[in-house]
Amino acid sequence: MENKAVEAHSAPFVRRDGINWTSVIAFSIFHIGAVAALFFFTWPAFFVALVLYWLGMSLGVGMGYHRLLTHRSYKPPKWIEYALAVCGTLALEGGPMFWVATHRVHHQFTDRDGDPHTPRDGKWWSHIVWMLVGNATHCNIEDCSRYAPDVCRDRFLVQLSNYHYVPLAIVSILLLVFGGLPFLLWGTFFRVTIGLHSTWMVNSITHFWGTRRFATRDDSRNNLFVAILSFGEGWHNNHHAHPTSARHGLAWWEIDMSWWGIRLLEAAGLAKSVQVAKLPAAPAGAREVRAN
Protein backbone atom coordinates (compact mmCIF):
# COMPACT_ATOMS: atom_id res chain seq x y z
CA MET A 1 0.00 0.00 0.00
CA GLU A 2 2.83 2.39 0.86
CA ASN A 3 4.64 1.72 -2.45
CA LYS A 4 1.46 2.36 -4.40
CA ALA A 5 0.96 5.66 -2.57
CA VAL A 6 4.50 6.72 -3.42
CA GLU A 7 3.97 5.82 -7.08
CA ALA A 8 0.73 7.76 -7.29
CA HIS A 9 2.30 10.77 -5.60
CA SER A 10 5.34 10.77 -7.91
CA ALA A 11 3.29 10.25 -11.07
CA PRO A 12 2.94 13.32 -13.29
CA PHE A 13 -0.26 15.29 -12.93
CA VAL A 14 -2.58 14.50 -15.83
CA ARG A 15 -6.09 15.89 -15.68
CA ARG A 16 -8.59 13.29 -16.90
CA ASP A 17 -11.78 15.32 -16.86
CA GLY A 18 -13.22 17.68 -19.44
CA ILE A 19 -13.15 17.38 -23.23
CA ASN A 20 -9.91 18.20 -25.03
CA TRP A 21 -11.50 20.05 -27.93
CA THR A 22 -8.22 20.53 -29.80
CA SER A 23 -7.73 16.78 -30.07
CA VAL A 24 -11.39 16.04 -30.77
CA ILE A 25 -11.58 18.56 -33.64
CA ALA A 26 -8.19 17.63 -35.13
CA PHE A 27 -8.80 13.86 -35.04
CA SER A 28 -12.33 14.31 -36.43
CA ILE A 29 -11.07 16.36 -39.39
CA PHE A 30 -8.36 13.83 -40.20
CA HIS A 31 -10.73 10.86 -39.99
CA ILE A 32 -13.22 12.61 -42.27
CA GLY A 33 -10.40 13.38 -44.69
CA ALA A 34 -9.27 9.74 -44.58
CA VAL A 35 -12.75 8.55 -45.56
CA ALA A 36 -12.93 11.18 -48.32
CA ALA A 37 -9.61 9.92 -49.70
CA LEU A 38 -11.29 6.64 -50.65
CA PHE A 39 -13.35 8.54 -53.24
CA PHE A 40 -10.27 10.21 -54.77
CA PHE A 41 -8.00 7.20 -55.23
CA THR A 42 -5.10 7.35 -57.70
CA TRP A 43 -2.03 5.15 -57.75
CA PRO A 44 0.41 8.09 -57.70
CA ALA A 45 -1.36 9.49 -54.62
CA PHE A 46 -1.25 6.08 -52.96
CA PHE A 47 2.50 5.66 -53.52
CA VAL A 48 3.22 9.19 -52.30
CA ALA A 49 1.26 8.36 -49.14
CA LEU A 50 3.24 5.13 -48.76
CA VAL A 51 6.58 6.98 -48.93
CA LEU A 52 5.40 9.62 -46.46
CA TYR A 53 4.07 6.88 -44.18
CA TRP A 54 7.55 5.34 -44.08
CA LEU A 55 9.18 8.74 -43.48
CA GLY A 56 6.82 9.65 -40.64
CA MET A 57 6.36 6.30 -38.94
CA SER A 58 9.66 4.44 -39.42
CA LEU A 59 12.26 7.20 -39.72
CA GLY A 60 10.33 9.71 -37.63
CA VAL A 61 8.54 7.85 -34.84
CA GLY A 62 10.37 4.51 -34.75
CA MET A 63 13.98 5.52 -35.38
CA GLY A 64 13.69 9.13 -34.22
CA TYR A 65 11.19 9.84 -31.45
CA HIS A 66 11.28 6.37 -29.90
CA ARG A 67 14.57 4.54 -30.23
CA LEU A 68 16.81 7.62 -30.47
CA LEU A 69 15.30 10.51 -28.51
CA THR A 70 13.40 8.52 -25.87
CA HIS A 71 15.74 5.58 -25.20
CA ARG A 72 19.03 6.80 -26.70
CA SER A 73 19.70 3.34 -28.09
CA TYR A 74 22.19 4.69 -30.65
CA LYS A 75 24.14 7.89 -31.36
CA PRO A 76 24.01 9.50 -34.82
CA PRO A 77 25.36 12.93 -35.83
CA LYS A 78 23.19 15.84 -34.72
CA TRP A 79 22.01 16.58 -38.24
CA ILE A 80 20.58 13.07 -38.53
CA GLU A 81 18.95 13.37 -35.10
CA TYR A 82 17.29 16.61 -36.16
CA ALA A 83 16.24 15.23 -39.55
CA LEU A 84 14.62 12.20 -37.90
CA ALA A 85 12.84 14.47 -35.42
CA VAL A 86 11.43 16.58 -38.28
CA CYS A 87 10.20 13.36 -39.92
CA GLY A 88 8.51 12.50 -36.62
CA THR A 89 6.39 15.64 -36.75
CA LEU A 90 4.88 14.39 -40.03
CA ALA A 91 3.02 11.70 -38.02
CA LEU A 92 0.96 14.33 -36.13
CA GLU A 93 1.87 12.80 -32.76
CA GLY A 94 3.05 16.04 -31.21
CA GLY A 95 6.55 17.42 -30.93
CA PRO A 96 9.55 15.46 -29.64
CA MET A 97 9.43 17.13 -26.21
CA PHE A 98 5.88 15.90 -25.53
CA TRP A 99 6.36 12.49 -27.18
CA VAL A 100 9.53 11.63 -25.27
CA ALA A 101 8.20 12.79 -21.90
CA THR A 102 4.94 10.88 -22.32
CA HIS A 103 6.67 7.67 -23.37
CA ARG A 104 9.18 7.80 -20.53
CA VAL A 105 6.28 8.25 -18.11
CA HIS A 106 4.67 5.18 -19.69
CA HIS A 107 7.80 3.14 -19.05
CA GLN A 108 8.16 4.33 -15.47
CA PHE A 109 4.54 3.53 -14.56
CA THR A 110 3.65 0.86 -17.12
CA ASP A 111 0.20 -0.60 -16.41
CA ARG A 112 0.17 0.99 -12.96
CA ASP A 113 -1.13 4.22 -11.45
CA GLY A 114 0.45 7.04 -13.44
CA ASP A 115 0.56 5.29 -16.82
CA PRO A 116 -1.19 7.73 -19.19
CA HIS A 117 -2.57 5.02 -21.49
CA THR A 118 -2.85 1.60 -19.88
CA PRO A 119 -5.62 -0.78 -21.08
CA ARG A 120 -6.29 -1.51 -17.41
CA ASP A 121 -8.20 1.77 -17.50
CA GLY A 122 -10.13 0.53 -20.56
CA LYS A 123 -9.09 -0.69 -23.99
CA TRP A 124 -10.57 2.32 -25.78
CA TRP A 125 -9.03 4.57 -23.15
CA SER A 126 -5.56 3.29 -24.03
CA HIS A 127 -6.22 3.52 -27.76
CA ILE A 128 -7.59 7.06 -28.13
CA VAL A 129 -9.81 8.33 -25.29
CA TRP A 130 -6.84 9.36 -23.10
CA MET A 131 -6.05 12.06 -25.68
CA LEU A 132 -9.62 13.29 -26.01
CA VAL A 133 -10.00 14.41 -22.40
CA GLY A 134 -8.08 16.55 -19.95
CA ASN A 135 -4.62 17.86 -20.74
CA ALA A 136 -2.81 14.68 -21.79
CA THR A 137 -1.76 16.15 -25.15
CA HIS A 138 -0.31 19.31 -23.59
CA CYS A 139 3.16 19.37 -22.11
CA ASN A 140 4.96 22.65 -21.51
CA ILE A 141 8.71 22.76 -21.07
CA GLU A 142 8.43 22.89 -17.26
CA ASP A 143 6.34 19.70 -17.12
CA CYS A 144 8.29 17.87 -19.82
CA SER A 145 11.68 18.70 -18.30
CA ARG A 146 10.96 16.29 -15.43
CA TYR A 147 11.05 13.35 -17.83
CA ALA A 148 12.83 14.69 -20.92
CA PRO A 149 15.53 17.08 -19.62
CA ASP A 150 17.89 16.16 -22.46
CA VAL A 151 15.31 17.11 -25.09
CA CYS A 152 14.30 20.27 -23.22
CA ARG A 153 17.93 21.44 -23.19
CA ASP A 154 18.16 21.22 -26.98
CA ARG A 155 17.06 24.54 -28.49
CA PHE A 156 16.21 23.04 -31.89
CA LEU A 157 14.06 20.25 -30.44
CA VAL A 158 12.24 22.70 -28.16
CA GLN A 159 11.42 25.01 -31.08
CA LEU A 160 10.39 22.02 -33.18
CA SER A 161 8.09 20.98 -30.36
CA ASN A 162 6.55 24.43 -30.17
CA TYR A 163 5.90 24.49 -33.92
CA HIS A 164 5.56 20.76 -34.60
CA TYR A 165 2.63 21.34 -36.99
CA VAL A 166 4.68 23.44 -39.42
CA PRO A 167 6.49 20.62 -41.32
CA LEU A 168 3.20 18.77 -41.89
CA ALA A 169 1.51 21.99 -43.02
CA ILE A 170 4.32 22.67 -45.52
CA VAL A 171 4.19 19.11 -46.88
CA SER A 172 0.39 19.35 -47.18
CA ILE A 173 0.60 22.58 -49.18
CA LEU A 174 3.18 21.03 -51.51
CA LEU A 175 0.99 17.96 -52.00
CA LEU A 176 -1.98 20.13 -52.93
CA VAL A 177 0.05 22.31 -55.30
CA PHE A 178 1.80 19.49 -57.15
CA GLY A 179 -0.75 16.67 -56.92
CA GLY A 180 -4.10 18.26 -56.25
CA LEU A 181 -6.79 16.98 -53.90
CA PRO A 182 -5.95 13.24 -54.27
CA PHE A 183 -2.36 13.83 -53.14
CA LEU A 184 -3.51 15.95 -50.18
CA LEU A 185 -6.19 13.50 -49.03
CA TRP A 186 -3.96 10.43 -49.34
CA GLY A 187 -0.58 11.96 -48.46
CA THR A 188 -1.85 13.82 -45.41
CA PHE A 189 -5.28 12.77 -44.14
CA PHE A 190 -5.39 9.05 -44.93
CA ARG A 191 -1.71 8.48 -44.24
CA VAL A 192 -1.71 10.35 -40.91
CA THR A 193 -4.91 8.64 -39.72
CA ILE A 194 -3.57 5.14 -40.41
CA GLY A 195 -0.30 6.10 -38.73
CA LEU A 196 -2.07 7.38 -35.64
CA HIS A 197 -4.03 4.16 -35.24
CA SER A 198 -0.86 2.12 -35.77
CA THR A 199 0.84 3.94 -32.90
CA TRP A 200 -2.28 3.79 -30.75
CA MET A 201 -2.38 0.01 -31.29
CA VAL A 202 1.04 -0.17 -29.64
CA ASN A 203 -0.49 1.55 -26.61
CA SER A 204 -3.60 -0.62 -26.60
CA ILE A 205 -3.46 -3.94 -28.47
CA THR A 206 0.12 -4.83 -27.54
CA HIS A 207 -0.83 -4.60 -23.88
CA PHE A 208 -3.60 -7.20 -24.03
CA TRP A 209 -3.26 -9.34 -27.18
CA GLY A 210 -0.21 -11.27 -28.38
CA THR A 211 2.61 -13.44 -27.08
CA ARG A 212 4.96 -12.93 -24.14
CA ARG A 213 8.56 -14.02 -24.53
CA PHE A 214 9.75 -12.21 -21.40
CA ALA A 215 8.13 -12.23 -17.95
CA THR A 216 8.02 -8.45 -17.55
CA ARG A 217 6.16 -6.76 -14.69
CA ASP A 218 3.70 -5.20 -17.13
CA ASP A 219 1.17 -6.60 -19.63
CA SER A 220 3.25 -6.01 -22.79
CA ARG A 221 2.85 -8.45 -25.72
CA ASN A 222 4.48 -9.10 -29.07
CA ASN A 223 2.03 -8.66 -31.95
CA LEU A 224 2.97 -9.36 -35.58
CA PHE A 225 0.09 -7.36 -37.09
CA VAL A 226 0.96 -4.23 -35.11
CA ALA A 227 4.66 -4.74 -35.84
CA ILE A 228 4.03 -4.72 -39.60
CA LEU A 229 1.90 -1.56 -39.45
CA SER A 230 4.35 0.25 -37.18
CA PHE A 231 7.67 -0.86 -38.76
CA GLY A 232 8.66 -3.01 -35.78
CA GLU A 233 7.12 -1.24 -32.78
CA GLY A 234 4.69 -4.12 -32.24
CA TRP A 235 7.37 -6.35 -30.69
CA HIS A 236 6.38 -4.63 -27.48
CA ASN A 237 7.17 -7.34 -24.95
CA ASN A 238 10.71 -7.51 -26.36
CA HIS A 239 10.92 -3.73 -26.01
CA HIS A 240 9.68 -3.57 -22.43
CA ALA A 241 12.13 -6.29 -21.45
CA HIS A 242 15.00 -4.39 -23.12
CA PRO A 243 13.93 -0.71 -23.44
CA THR A 244 17.32 0.59 -24.60
CA SER A 245 17.76 -1.96 -27.37
CA ALA A 246 17.72 -0.43 -30.86
CA ARG A 247 16.42 -3.75 -32.15
CA HIS A 248 12.89 -4.75 -31.15
CA GLY A 249 12.39 -7.77 -33.43
CA LEU A 250 14.89 -10.11 -31.78
CA ALA A 251 14.14 -13.28 -33.74
CA TRP A 252 15.11 -13.50 -37.43
CA TRP A 253 11.47 -13.65 -38.47
CA GLU A 254 10.35 -10.65 -36.38
CA ILE A 255 10.06 -7.93 -39.01
CA ASP A 256 11.58 -4.70 -37.72
CA MET A 257 12.14 -2.16 -40.50
CA SER A 258 13.14 0.61 -38.10
CA TRP A 259 15.97 -1.61 -36.86
CA TRP A 260 17.03 -2.21 -40.46
CA GLY A 261 17.26 1.56 -40.90
CA ILE A 262 19.43 1.92 -37.80
CA ARG A 263 21.59 -0.98 -38.95
CA LEU A 264 22.05 0.77 -42.31
CA LEU A 265 23.16 3.95 -40.54
CA GLU A 266 25.61 1.91 -38.47
CA ALA A 267 27.02 0.22 -41.57
CA ALA A 268 27.53 3.66 -43.16
CA GLY A 269 29.35 4.90 -40.08
CA LEU A 270 26.50 7.25 -39.15
CA ALA A 271 25.36 5.49 -35.97
CA LYS A 272 27.60 4.73 -32.99
CA SER A 273 27.06 2.98 -29.65
CA VAL A 274 24.18 0.90 -31.05
CA GLN A 275 22.68 -1.14 -28.21
CA VAL A 276 21.22 -4.51 -29.16
CA ALA A 277 19.55 -7.05 -26.88
CA LYS A 278 20.27 -10.73 -27.39
CA LEU A 279 17.57 -13.31 -27.95
CA PRO A 280 17.60 -15.63 -24.92
CA ALA A 281 18.37 -19.29 -25.47
CA ALA A 282 15.13 -21.20 -24.95
CA PRO A 283 15.09 -24.65 -23.30
CA ALA A 284 14.19 -27.55 -25.56
CA GLY A 285 10.46 -27.66 -26.19
CA ALA A 286 9.83 -24.21 -24.72
CA ARG A 287 7.18 -22.06 -26.38
CA GLU A 288 6.09 -18.45 -26.02
CA VAL A 289 2.92 -17.93 -24.03
CA ARG A 290 -0.03 -16.47 -25.91
CA ALA A 291 -2.08 -14.15 -23.73
CA ASN A 292 -5.34 -12.65 -24.96
JOTAGI-V284457 format. One record per residue. PHI is phi in whole degrees, 0 to 359 (999 if undefined). PSI is psi as a letter, one per 20 degrees, with the letter a starting at -180 (none if undefined). D_CENTER is the distance of its C-alpha to the mean C-alpha in Angstrom with 2 decimals. Layout:
BEGIN
<<PHI | PSI | D_CENTER> <PHI | PSI | D_CENTER>>
END
This chain:
BEGIN
<<999 | g | 32.36> <295 | g | 32.52> <298 | g | 29.24> <296 | h | 27.47> <294 | h | 29.09> <296 | g | 27.95> <299 | g | 24.30> <296 | h | 24.53> <290 | h | 26.33> <275 | i | 23.91> <293 | q | 20.79> <295 | q | 19.59> <284 | o | 21.30> <232 | o | 19.28> <284 | p | 21.65> <250 | j | 21.22> <243 | q | 24.14> <87 | q | 24.78> <279 | p | 23.01> <271 | n | 20.34> <294 | h | 22.01> <300 | g | 19.75> <293 | g | 16.80> <301 | g | 19.33> <292 | g | 21.00> <297 | g | 18.05> <294 | h | 16.40> <295 | g | 19.99> <299 | g | 20.82> <291 | h | 17.92> <291 | h | 18.71> <296 | g | 22.36> <296 | h | 21.75> <294 | g | 19.92> <293 | g | 23.00> <297 | h | 25.32> <300 | h | 23.87> <297 | h | 25.36> <266 | j | 28.77> <230 | k | 28.35> <288 | p | 27.29> <219 | q | 28.31> <295 | g | 27.37> <302 | g | 26.84> <296 | h | 24.40> <297 | g | 22.53> <289 | h | 22.32> <297 | g | 21.26> <298 | h | 18.35> <296 | g | 17.53> <296 | g | 17.65> <294 | h | 15.51> <298 | g | 12.90> <295 | g | 12.96> <298 | g | 13.04> <285 | g | 10.07> <272 | g | 7.68> <275 | g | 9.37> <293 | g | 11.02> <283 | f | 8.89> <280 | g | 5.15> <293 | g | 6.41> <282 | h | 9.70> <269 | f | 9.49> <304 | g | 7.09> <274 | f | 6.29> <283 | h | 9.59> <267 | f | 11.77> <288 | h | 11.41> <281 | g | 10.19> <253 | i | 12.24> <48 | l | 14.64> <276 | i | 15.15> <201 | r | 17.10> <233 | o | 19.05> <262 | r | 19.45> <299 | q | 21.78> <301 | h | 20.76> <294 | h | 21.00> <288 | g | 18.37> <303 | g | 16.02> <291 | h | 16.75> <296 | g | 16.53> <294 | h | 13.01> <295 | g | 12.06> <297 | g | 14.03> <301 | h | 12.31> <298 | h | 8.93> <293 | h | 11.03> <291 | i | 12.00> <274 | i | 8.97> <58 | l | 10.41> <247 | k | 7.61> <87 | r | 10.17> <280 | r | 11.42> <298 | h | 10.49> <299 | g | 12.90> <292 | g | 11.42> <297 | g | 7.73> <295 | g | 9.31> <299 | g | 11.98> <297 | g | 10.23> <288 | h | 8.28> <292 | h | 11.67> <298 | g | 13.46> <302 | g | 11.71> <290 | h | 12.93> <290 | h | 16.26> <240 | k | 17.00> <309 | p | 15.24> <56 | k | 17.11> <226 | r | 19.74> <302 | p | 20.96> <110 | h | 18.55> <292 | p | 15.27> <291 | h | 13.83> <214 | l | 12.58> <271 | p | 14.70> <296 | i | 16.41> <295 | i | 19.59> <266 | j | 19.74> <123 | p | 19.53> <296 | g | 17.43> <289 | h | 17.12> <301 | g | 16.47> <291 | h | 13.29> <280 | g | 12.22> <211 | h | 13.19> <299 | h | 16.31> <299 | h | 14.94> <264 | i | 13.91> <263 | i | 17.30> <229 | r | 19.49> <60 | b | 20.38> <238 | k | 18.63> <298 | h | 15.13> <267 | j | 13.70> <245 | p | 16.28> <215 | o | 16.30> <281 | r | 19.26> <295 | h | 19.90> <293 | g | 22.17> <290 | g | 19.73> <293 | h | 16.78> <295 | i | 19.28> <295 | h | 19.78> <246 | i | 16.44> <228 | l | 15.55> <297 | h | 19.12> <296 | g | 18.50> <290 | g | 16.23> <290 | i | 18.72> <274 | i | 21.56> <268 | o | 20.41> <299 | h | 22.13> <295 | g | 20.24> <293 | h | 16.74> <293 | g | 18.33> <295 | h | 19.92> <297 | h | 16.86> <293 | g | 15.20> <293 | h | 18.43> <235 | l | 18.59> <295 | i | 15.03> <279 | i | 16.45> <294 | g | 19.14> <303 | g | 17.67> <294 | h | 16.60> <297 | g | 20.06> <296 | g | 21.82> <299 | g | 20.28> <296 | g | 21.19> <297 | g | 24.70> <296 | h | 25.16> <298 | g | 24.17> <293 | g | 26.71> <292 | g | 29.36> <265 | i | 29.26> <229 | i | 28.29> <75 | a | 29.22> <299 | g | 27.74> <301 | g | 26.45> <296 | g | 24.31> <294 | g | 22.95> <294 | g | 22.28> <279 | g | 20.63> <286 | h | 18.98> <246 | f | 17.50> <289 | g | 17.81> <292 | g | 17.45> <297 | g | 14.80> <294 | g | 12.52> <297 | g | 13.34> <297 | g | 12.61> <296 | g | 9.18> <299 | g | 8.50> <294 | h | 10.17> <296 | g | 8.46> <292 | g | 5.08> <297 | h | 7.82> <296 | h | 9.69> <296 | h | 7.70> <290 | h | 8.68> <257 | f | 12.03> <303 | g | 13.55> <284 | j | 12.63> <247 | j | 14.37> <212 | i | 17.54> <217 | o | 18.07> <147 | a | 18.42> <251 | q | 20.16> <238 | o | 20.35> <276 | h | 21.51> <246 | q | 21.33> <275 | m | 22.90> <283 | r | 20.25> <281 | i | 21.08> <251 | a | 18.23> <259 | j | 17.74> <298 | q | 14.95> <231 | r | 15.77> <263 | p | 15.38> <223 | o | 15.10> <298 | g | 16.18> <301 | g | 15.48> <292 | h | 11.76> <298 | h | 11.73> <294 | g | 13.64> <295 | h | 11.61> <252 | j | 8.29> <63 | k | 10.46> <114 | i | 10.71> <287 | i | 7.72> <284 | i | 10.26> <277 | m | 12.65> <282 | h | 11.47> <294 | g | 15.01> <303 | g | 15.51> <293 | g | 12.58> <289 | h | 13.91> <285 | h | 17.31> <224 | m | 16.56> <299 | h | 13.63> <268 | j | 14.95> <282 | p | 15.47> <288 | i | 14.15> <255 | p | 14.97> <262 | h | 13.31> <278 | n | 15.77> <280 | h | 18.90> <276 | q | 21.48> <298 | h | 22.80> <269 | i | 21.91> <277 | n | 18.23> <298 | p | 16.71> <215 | n | 14.07> <293 | h | 14.15> <294 | h | 11.79> <294 | h | 14.36> <300 | h | 17.11> <295 | g | 16.06> <294 | h | 16.19> <297 | h | 19.43> <295 | g | 20.81> <299 | g | 20.32> <296 | g | 22.05> <297 | h | 24.83> <273 | j | 25.40> <78 | j | 25.73> <252 | j | 22.74> <218 | p | 20.72> <246 | r | 22.53> <50 | l | 22.18> <284 | p | 19.71> <266 | p | 19.20> <225 | p | 19.36> <282 | q | 19.99> <262 | q | 22.96> <288 | p | 23.28> <292 | q | 25.84> <287 | p | 29.21> <269 | q | 29.75> <298 | q | 33.29> <302 | p | 35.31> <84 | i | 34.56> <287 | q | 31.37> <227 | q | 28.66> <291 | q | 25.14> <268 | p | 25.21> <271 | p | 23.79> <234 | p | 22.82> <250 | none | 22.42>>
END
